[in-house]
Amino acid sequence: MIVEIVTAEIDFQIKENIRYARIKAGIDQVTLAQRIGVSEGYIGGIENPKDSAKANIRLLSRIAVALGLDSYSEIMPKEIIENDIVRLRLDLFNINTRSQVVDANGNVPERLKVLSKVKLSEKEYQFFKDRKQAYCTIIE
């Protein structure tokens, strides 16, 4: 499935890093949700690139503790992100992410490919700010 999302690039990176850290820790979404006191649906939304749900700083802290991470750097982007709001075109692979596990080599399976990333124009950014810009559009 090909989708376009309009989001803060840092939020997208954090969503992906949370999913990666959860799977590496061998924890499913239900267990993580129970450990941090939120619904499974909320964790699913945080990890789903088609959903605009995101984790605030307090929740990031609880997630890091629940996953047994050594540092917040394990869920934060590795580099400074220059773009604020971007339009990402993603190829989403058809996989179940709720209880996904690492492969035989200990790698977390990829669930998407970023096809393009474009910083919003001033006009597009204003639409986004005024909430006139759709978060997710299904392309095919």
N, C-alpha and C positions, 0 to 999 in steps of 0.2 A: 504494500500500500504506500502510495506517495502522498505526503501531506506537506503543507506549509504552515509554520507557526510563527507568530510574532511575539517575541519575548525578550527579556533581558538576557544577554548572552551568559552572564554569570549564573543566573537561575538555571539555565539549561545545563551548564557544566555541573552544578551542584546536584541536580536531579540525577544525572548520569553517575556521578561519583558515589552518591548514596546507594544507588542500586548495586553498583560494583562492590562497594564495601560490604553491603548486606550479604551478597552472594558469596563473596570470599570468606565471610564469617560463618557461612553455612546456616544462615537463619532465613526462614521464610517471612513473608510479609505479615502473616498473622502473629507470629512470635514477636517480631519487632514492634508491631502495634501494641501488643499486650505489655511489653516491657516498658514502653514509653507513655502508655495511657491514652492512646488515640485509637480511632477505628481503623480496621483493616482497609476500608475504602479510602481513608485519608492517606495512608501510606501508598496505596495503589495510585492515587491521584498525584502524589508527590513524585513518584517514579515514572509516571506516564507522560511522555512528551506531548501527547495530545490534550492533556489536562493542564489548566493554568494554576493548579494548586502548587504551593511552594512551602518550604520550611522556614520559619523565622529563626532568629539566633538562638533563642531558648530551646526550640525543638532540635536544632542542630546539635546543641550540647547534649541533650538527652539521647539523641541517636548515637552520637559518638560513644557515650558511656555504655549504652545497650549493646553496641557492636564490639566493645572492648578495644577501641582504637587507642593508639598511643598519642595521637596528635590530631588536632582539627585539620591539619594539612592533608590528611587522608581523605577528607571530603570536600575540601576547598580546591579551586583550580590551581594547577601547578605554576601558572604564569599570570601576570597581570593582564586582565582583559581590557583591551582598548575600546571596544565598541560597547555602547550601552544597549540600546534596543535594536534587534536585528530580525530579519526575515530569514528563517531557515527552511530549506526544502529538504525533507527527510524521506528516505526509503526505509519504511518500517518492516522488519522481517516478521513473519508469522510464527512467533514463539510464545510460550506461556512464561510470563515473568514472575508470577506469584511465588512459585516454589523452585525456581530455577537453581541449578547447582553447577559447580565448576565442571569442566570436562576432564578427561583422563589425565591431561597434562597440568591440571590446576588452573586453567585459564577460564575466565568468565566469558561465556559465548556472547558474541556481538548481537545486538537486537535491532540496530539501525545503522544506516550510513548517511552521513551528511552530504547531500548532493550539492548544495550551495548555501552560502551565507552572505547576506547583503545588509549593510547598515541602512536604516530607514532614512529617507529624505526628510527634510524639515516638514513638508506637508504631511507625509505619512506618519511622522512622529507626532504631529499635532492631532491627527485622527486617533492614534493610539492613546495619547494622553486624554483625549475627550471621550474615550471608550467607544469610538465609532469604528474601530478597526477590529475585525474578527480575530480571536486568538488562534484558531486552527481552521484551516480550509483543507478538505480532502480533495486531492487532485485526481488520483486514480486508484 
